[in-house]
Amino acid sequence: MNGRDDPAAAAVARAFREERATVLATLIRHVGDFQLAEDAVQDAFADAVKAWRRDGVPAKPGAWITVAARRRAIDRLRRERSRTGRAERLAELMRLDEQEEPAVSDETSIDDDRLRLIFTCCHPALDLRARVALTLRALGGLTTGEIARGFLVAEPTMGKRIVRAKRKIADANIPYRVPHDAELPDRLHGVLRVVYLIFNEGYSASEGDRLVRGELCGEAIRLGLLLVRLMPDDAEVWGLLALMLLHDARRAARVDAEGRYVALDEQDRTVWDEARTRKGMRALERAVRLRRPGQYQLQAAITAAQMEEGVDWPRIAELYGALAQLTPTPVVELNRAVAVGFADGPEAGLELLAPLLGDGTLERYQPLHAAHAELLRRAGDLAGARLAYERAIALSANAVERAELERRLLGTR
């Protein structure tokens, strides 16, 4: 059922995207229990579907969800008498619930709550993959399936990973706080990875009928801004912010008026956000001045080079080579192959792509097959390109992306 048929359901979906992370982070602070807070927030959204259909959508959906989640947490605490610290948490929640007007946290409080939640999810007691997955689930609101595709694993595997991570937080009594200054550098790597993946899912949605999920891009950039305030002397924090801002500056040009995909070299540059571009370039300059190169700074430099009027593909291929030395991952190698394909010809790109095509873990990685198809098409192997396009289409869960691949497939016939 779509939003026109069920405005209440549409409003709940919008509130879930826009309010869930804030409500969850704040409720965790009040109850001191990740799982209890998450269950209560989930209950609140289920309640909202019924109540808003019956009574209409409230003027302040976020405040309604906050109150409903708090009351659901109270109900759960009353039932679960064996829970540690139950009396204190119950008293605090009931005190808040008795206020005539629900307290509205200021922006600083909200920021603090979200930062606490990020660093809790990214605690070193958790496996790194679990830290990233759990924070994507809690802060970004991504589904288990979306996260699984990002890690190239099966959805049930990712679901078990997230459950184990939440259990570990409870069993190990992991504190809900921002680390002390001495701990921050060691803890930051996982946090940056989380923010990066949230932005990636927003910028190129892995499924659905939208290419871009702007709310996730905005959330990632907001978290990036918080991190540069928290750690203004860390070059990689600025590098990641620069990367996100420069990509996001092009967001509106990535689809046309009919919602069709538009390749970078065909985008209307007048639609690019100039203010966001300038902010991204300033963030990159700030990172470079700190003289501590890292993967996010290199990616930001690549993005900046791609936005120049005359794209210098040899320079971009060189930057990808430096990135591959620093971060030797299949995704980096894939992008390097594409860049080399533009710089030195499609045959050179295909040569670099060959080892990746033989990697079984990448068999279902759609971007690999899409890139393979493009290089084959440019090399004149139309039969091979058709097979690669068909493989990429079969693996694409995003409607906009799939339509573009189908258009390119027709061009090979």
C-alpha positions as CSV (number, residue, x, y, z in Angstrom):
1,M,0.0,0.0,0.0
2,N,1.5,3.4,-1.0
3,G,1.4,6.7,0.9
4,R,-1.5,8.0,-1.2
5,D,-3.7,5.1,-0.1
6,D,-2.5,5.1,3.5
7,P,-1.1,8.6,4.6
8,A,-0.6,7.3,8.2
9,A,1.7,4.5,7.0
10,A,3.6,7.0,4.9
11,A,4.0,9.3,7.9
12,V,5.2,6.5,10.1
13,A,7.8,5.5,7.4
14,R,9.0,9.1,7.2
15,A,9.2,9.4,11.0
16,F,11.2,6.1,11.1
17,R,13.7,7.5,8.6
18,E,14.0,10.9,10.2
19,E,13.4,10.4,14.0
20,R,14.3,6.8,14.9
21,A,18.0,7.3,15.6
22,T,17.4,10.3,17.8
23,V,14.6,8.6,19.8
24,L,16.7,5.4,20.2
25,A,19.9,7.2,21.3
26,T,18.1,9.3,23.8
27,L,16.1,6.4,25.2
28,I,19.3,4.4,25.7
29,R,20.6,7.2,27.8
30,H,17.5,7.0,30.0
31,V,17.3,3.3,30.3
32,G,20.9,2.3,30.0
33,D,20.1,-0.8,28.0
34,F,20.5,-1.1,24.2
35,Q,18.1,-4.0,23.7
36,L,15.4,-2.6,25.9
37,A,15.5,0.8,24.2
38,E,15.5,-0.8,20.7
39,D,12.5,-3.0,21.5
40,A,10.6,-0.1,23.0
41,V,11.2,2.1,19.9
42,Q,10.1,-0.7,17.7
43,D,6.9,-1.1,19.7
44,A,6.3,2.7,19.5
45,F,6.5,2.6,15.7
46,A,4.1,-0.3,15.6
47,D,1.7,1.6,17.9
48,A,2.0,4.7,15.6
49,V,0.6,2.8,12.6
50,K,-2.6,2.0,14.4
51,A,-3.0,5.2,16.4
52,W,-2.3,7.5,13.4
53,R,-4.7,5.7,11.2
54,R,-7.3,6.1,13.9
55,D,-6.5,9.6,15.2
56,G,-4.6,11.2,12.3
57,V,-0.9,12.1,12.1
58,P,0.2,14.2,15.0
59,A,1.7,17.7,14.5
60,K,5.0,16.6,16.0
61,P,5.6,12.9,15.0
62,G,9.0,12.7,16.6
63,A,7.6,13.9,20.0
64,W,4.8,11.4,19.7
65,I,7.2,8.5,19.0
66,T,9.5,9.6,21.9
67,V,6.6,9.6,24.4
68,A,5.3,6.3,23.0
69,A,8.7,4.6,23.2
70,R,9.3,5.9,26.7
71,R,5.9,4.4,27.8
72,R,6.7,1.2,26.1
73,A,10.0,1.0,28.0
74,I,8.1,1.6,31.2
75,D,5.8,-1.3,30.4
76,R,8.7,-3.5,29.7
77,L,10.5,-2.6,32.9
78,R,7.4,-3.2,35.0
79,R,7.2,-6.7,33.5
80,E,10.9,-7.6,33.7
81,R,11.5,-7.4,37.5
82,S,14.8,-9.2,37.3
83,R,16.5,-6.6,35.2
84,T,19.5,-4.9,36.9
85,G,18.9,-1.3,37.9
86,R,15.2,-1.7,37.0
87,A,13.9,0.5,39.9
88,E,16.2,3.5,39.1
89,R,15.4,3.4,35.4
90,L,11.7,3.0,35.9
91,A,11.7,6.0,38.3
92,E,13.6,8.2,35.8
93,L,11.2,7.3,32.9
94,M,8.1,7.8,35.0
95,R,9.5,11.2,36.1
96,L,9.9,12.2,32.4
97,D,6.5,10.8,31.5
98,E,4.8,12.9,34.2
99,Q,5.9,16.2,32.7
100,E,3.1,18.1,31.2
101,E,5.1,18.9,28.1
102,P,7.6,16.4,26.9
103,A,11.1,17.8,27.2
104,V,12.6,18.6,23.9
105,S,16.3,18.0,23.9
106,D,18.4,20.8,22.4
107,E,20.7,20.1,19.4
108,T,23.7,19.6,21.6
109,S,22.0,17.0,23.7
110,I,20.8,15.1,20.6
111,D,24.4,15.3,19.2
112,D,25.8,13.9,22.4
113,D,23.3,11.1,22.5
114,R,24.1,10.0,19.0
115,L,27.8,10.2,19.5
116,R,27.5,8.0,22.6
117,L,25.5,5.5,20.6
118,I,28.1,5.4,17.8
119,F,31.0,4.9,20.2
120,T,29.0,2.3,22.1
121,C,28.3,0.3,19.0
122,C,32.0,0.7,17.9
123,H,33.5,-0.5,21.2
124,P,36.7,-2.5,20.6
125,A,35.2,-5.4,22.7
126,L,33.0,-6.1,19.5
127,D,34.3,-7.6,16.3
128,L,35.0,-4.8,13.8
129,R,32.5,-6.1,11.3
130,A,29.9,-6.3,14.1
131,R,30.6,-2.7,15.2
132,V,30.0,-1.4,11.7
133,A,26.9,-3.5,11.2
134,L,25.3,-2.7,14.5
135,T,25.8,1.0,14.2
136,L,24.5,1.0,10.7
137,R,21.4,-0.7,12.0
138,A,21.0,1.6,15.1
139,L,22.0,5.0,13.7
140,G,21.3,4.7,10.0
141,G,18.2,2.5,10.3
142,L,19.4,0.3,7.5
143,T,17.8,-3.1,7.2
144,T,19.8,-6.3,7.8
145,G,19.6,-7.0,4.1
146,E,21.1,-3.7,3.1
147,I,23.9,-4.2,5.5
148,A,24.5,-7.7,4.4
149,R,24.9,-6.6,0.8
150,G,27.5,-4.0,1.9
151,F,29.6,-6.7,3.5
152,L,29.0,-9.3,0.7
153,V,27.5,-11.9,3.1
154,A,24.2,-13.6,3.4
155,E,21.4,-11.8,5.2
156,P,20.9,-14.6,7.9
157,T,24.7,-14.4,8.6
158,M,24.4,-10.6,9.1
159,G,21.3,-11.0,11.3
160,K,23.1,-13.3,13.7
161,R,26.1,-11.0,13.7
162,I,24.0,-8.0,14.8
163,V,22.2,-10.1,17.5
164,R,25.5,-11.3,18.9
165,A,26.8,-7.7,19.0
166,K,23.9,-6.5,21.0
167,R,24.2,-9.4,23.4
168,K,27.9,-8.7,23.8
169,I,27.1,-5.0,24.8
170,A,24.8,-6.3,27.5
171,D,27.0,-9.1,28.8
172,A,30.2,-7.0,28.8
173,N,28.5,-4.0,30.4
174,I,29.9,-1.8,27.6
175,P,29.5,1.8,28.7
176,Y,27.3,4.2,26.9
177,R,29.6,7.2,26.5
178,V,32.0,9.0,24.3
179,P,35.6,7.7,25.0
180,H,38.1,9.8,26.9
181,D,40.6,11.8,24.8
182,A,43.3,9.2,25.2
183,E,41.0,6.5,23.8
184,L,39.6,8.4,20.8
185,P,42.3,7.8,18.1
186,D,42.1,4.0,18.5
187,R,38.3,4.0,18.5
188,L,37.9,6.4,15.6
189,H,38.7,4.0,12.7
190,G,35.5,1.9,13.2
191,V,33.4,5.1,13.6
192,L,34.6,6.6,10.3
193,R,33.9,3.3,8.6
194,V,30.4,3.4,9.9
195,V,29.7,6.9,8.7
196,Y,31.3,6.1,5.3
197,L,29.0,3.1,4.8
198,I,25.9,5.1,5.9
199,F,26.7,7.7,3.3
200,N,27.4,5.1,0.6
201,E,24.0,3.5,1.2
202,G,22.4,6.9,1.0
203,Y,24.3,7.9,-2.2
204,S,23.8,4.7,-4.1
205,A,20.8,2.9,-2.5
206,S,21.3,-0.9,-2.7
207,E,17.6,-1.5,-3.2
208,G,14.2,0.2,-3.7
209,D,13.0,2.6,-6.4
210,R,15.3,5.5,-5.5
211,L,18.9,5.8,-6.5
212,V,19.6,8.2,-3.6
213,R,18.3,8.1,-0.1
214,G,18.9,11.7,0.9
215,E,18.1,11.2,4.5
216,L,21.0,8.8,4.9
217,C,23.4,11.2,3.1
218,G,22.3,14.0,5.4
219,E,22.7,11.8,8.5
220,A,26.2,10.7,7.5
221,I,27.2,14.3,6.8
222,R,25.7,15.5,10.1
223,L,27.7,12.8,11.9
224,G,30.8,13.8,10.0
225,L,30.3,17.4,11.1
226,L,30.0,16.2,14.7
227,L,33.2,14.3,14.4
228,V,35.2,17.2,13.1
229,R,34.0,19.2,16.1
230,L,35.0,16.4,18.4
231,M,38.4,15.7,16.7
232,P,39.3,18.8,14.7
233,D,43.0,17.8,14.5
234,D,42.4,14.4,12.8
235,A,43.1,14.5,9.1
236,E,41.0,11.5,8.3
237,V,37.9,13.0,9.9
238,W,38.3,16.0,7.6
239,G,39.0,13.7,4.7
240,L,35.8,11.7,5.2
241,L,33.8,14.9,5.5
242,A,35.3,16.3,2.3
243,L,34.5,13.0,0.5
244,M,30.9,13.1,1.5
245,L,30.4,16.8,0.8
246,L,31.9,16.6,-2.7
247,H,29.8,13.5,-3.6
248,D,26.7,15.0,-2.1
249,A,27.2,18.2,-4.1
250,R,26.3,16.2,-7.2
251,R,23.4,14.4,-5.7
252,A,20.6,16.3,-7.5
253,A,22.2,15.7,-10.9
254,R,22.5,12.0,-10.6
255,V,18.9,11.4,-11.9
256,D,17.0,13.4,-14.5
257,A,13.4,14.8,-14.2
258,E,12.0,11.4,-14.9
259,G,14.1,9.7,-12.3
260,R,16.5,8.1,-14.7
261,Y,20.2,7.6,-13.9
262,V,22.6,10.2,-15.3
263,A,26.3,9.3,-15.7
264,L,28.9,11.7,-14.3
265,D,30.1,12.9,-17.7
266,E,26.5,13.7,-18.7
267,Q,25.4,15.5,-15.6
268,D,24.2,19.1,-15.7
269,R,26.9,20.9,-13.7
270,T,24.6,23.8,-13.1
271,V,22.6,21.6,-10.8
272,W,25.6,20.8,-8.6
273,D,25.5,22.4,-5.2
274,E,28.2,25.0,-5.4
275,A,28.2,25.8,-1.7
276,R,28.5,22.2,-0.8
277,T,31.4,21.8,-3.3
278,R,33.2,24.8,-1.7
279,K,32.7,23.3,1.8
280,G,34.0,19.9,0.6
281,M,37.1,21.5,-1.0
282,R,37.8,23.5,2.2
283,A,37.5,20.3,4.3
284,L,40.0,18.5,1.9
285,E,42.4,21.4,2.1
286,R,42.1,21.3,5.9
287,A,42.9,17.5,5.8
288,V,45.9,18.0,3.5
289,R,47.4,20.7,5.8
290,L,47.5,18.3,8.7
291,R,50.0,16.2,6.6
292,R,48.8,12.8,7.7
293,P,47.6,11.0,4.5
294,G,44.8,8.4,4.7
295,Q,42.3,6.5,2.6
296,Y,39.4,9.1,3.0
297,Q,41.6,12.0,2.0
298,L,42.7,10.1,-1.1
299,Q,39.2,9.2,-2.0
300,A,38.2,12.9,-1.6
301,A,41.1,13.9,-3.9
302,I,39.8,11.4,-6.5
303,T,36.3,12.8,-6.2
304,A,37.6,16.4,-6.6
305,A,39.6,15.4,-9.7
306,Q,36.5,13.8,-11.2
307,M,34.6,17.0,-10.8
308,E,37.1,19.1,-12.8
309,E,36.0,20.2,-16.3
310,G,38.7,18.2,-18.1
311,V,38.9,14.9,-16.1
312,D,42.6,13.9,-15.8
313,W,42.1,10.1,-15.8
314,P,45.9,9.3,-15.6
315,R,46.0,11.4,-12.4
316,I,42.9,9.6,-11.1
317,A,44.4,6.2,-11.9
318,E,47.6,7.3,-10.1
319,L,45.6,8.3,-7.0
320,Y,43.7,4.9,-7.1
321,G,47.1,3.2,-7.2
322,A,48.2,5.1,-4.0
323,L,44.9,4.1,-2.4
324,A,45.3,0.5,-3.4
325,Q,48.7,0.5,-1.6
326,L,47.2,2.0,1.5
327,T,43.9,0.0,1.4
328,P,44.2,-3.1,-0.8
329,T,40.6,-4.1,-1.1
330,P,38.6,-5.6,-4.0
331,V,36.5,-2.4,-4.3
332,V,39.5,-0.2,-4.6
333,E,41.0,-2.5,-7.2
334,L,37.7,-2.5,-9.1
335,N,37.7,1.3,-9.2
336,R,41.4,1.4,-10.2
337,A,40.6,-0.9,-13.1
338,V,37.9,1.4,-14.3
339,A,40.2,4.5,-14.0
340,V,43.0,2.7,-15.8
341,G,40.4,1.7,-18.5
342,F,39.8,5.4,-19.1
343,A,43.4,6.4,-18.8
344,D,45.1,3.6,-20.9
345,G,42.2,2.0,-22.7
346,P,39.6,-0.7,-21.9
347,E,42.0,-3.6,-22.5
348,A,44.3,-2.3,-19.7
349,G,41.3,-2.0,-17.4
350,L,40.1,-5.5,-18.3
351,E,43.6,-6.9,-17.5
352,L,43.3,-5.5,-13.9
353,L,39.7,-6.7,-13.6
354,A,40.5,-10.3,-14.4
355,P,41.7,-11.4,-10.9
356,L,38.6,-9.9,-9.4
357,L,36.3,-11.8,-11.8
358,G,38.0,-15.0,-10.5
359,D,37.4,-14.2,-6.9
360,G,34.5,-16.3,-5.7
361,T,33.6,-13.9,-2.9
362,L,32.8,-11.3,-5.5
363,E,30.6,-13.5,-7.6
364,R,27.4,-11.7,-6.6
365,Y,29.0,-8.2,-6.4
366,Q,26.9,-6.2,-8.9
367,P,29.3,-3.3,-9.5
368,L,32.0,-5.7,-10.6
369,H,29.8,-7.1,-13.4
370,A,28.5,-3.7,-14.4
371,A,32.1,-2.4,-14.7
372,H,33.1,-5.6,-16.6
373,A,30.2,-5.0,-19.1
374,E,31.2,-1.4,-19.7
375,L,34.9,-2.2,-20.3
376,L,33.9,-5.1,-22.7
377,R,31.5,-2.8,-24.6
378,R,34.2,-0.1,-25.0
379,A,36.7,-2.8,-26.1
380,G,34.2,-3.9,-28.8
381,D,33.3,-7.3,-27.3
382,L,29.5,-6.8,-27.5
383,A,28.6,-10.5,-26.9
384,G,30.7,-10.5,-23.8
385,A,29.3,-7.2,-22.7
386,R,25.7,-8.5,-23.1
387,L,26.4,-11.5,-20.8
388,A,28.0,-9.2,-18.2
389,Y,25.1,-6.7,-18.4
390,E,22.6,-9.5,-17.9
391,R,24.6,-10.7,-14.9
392,A,24.7,-7.2,-13.4
393,I,20.9,-6.7,-14.0
394,A,20.1,-10.0,-12.3
395,L,22.0,-8.8,-9.2
396,S,20.6,-5.3,-9.1
397,A,18.0,-4.6,-6.4
398,N,17.7,-0.9,-7.2
399,A,15.1,0.0,-9.8
400,V,16.9,3.1,-11.1
401,E,20.2,1.3,-11.4
402,R,18.6,-1.7,-13.1
403,A,16.8,0.5,-15.7
404,E,20.1,2.1,-16.6
405,L,21.8,-1.3,-17.0
406,E,18.9,-2.5,-19.2
407,R,19.2,0.6,-21.4
408,R,22.9,0.0,-21.8
409,L,22.2,-3.7,-22.6
410,L,19.9,-2.6,-25.5
411,G,22.8,-0.6,-26.9
412,T,24.8,-3.7,-27.4
413,R,22.3,-5.5,-29.6
